[in-house]
């Protein structure tokens, strides 16, 4: 079983991965709807950081997981995923 510190580290790692992945996105190459999805993903990532700072780990994890899903959909459409 993971310790609370392990869970926090995992969430922090997921946030860092999201930050790296979003750098692949060129907003000027997106349609209006695609930009809205990326902006929504950014909001969920920001929410994740806020929840983590309030020690709401489950909600922080859910938020960053959702952010990854949204961003991955755009990355897949733009052939940016391996």
Secondary structure, DSSP 8 states (H G I E B T S, - for coil): ---HHHHHHHHHHHHHHHHHHHTT--GGGS-HHHHHHHHHHHHHHHHHHHHHHTT-HHHHHHHHHHHHHHHHHHHHHTT---
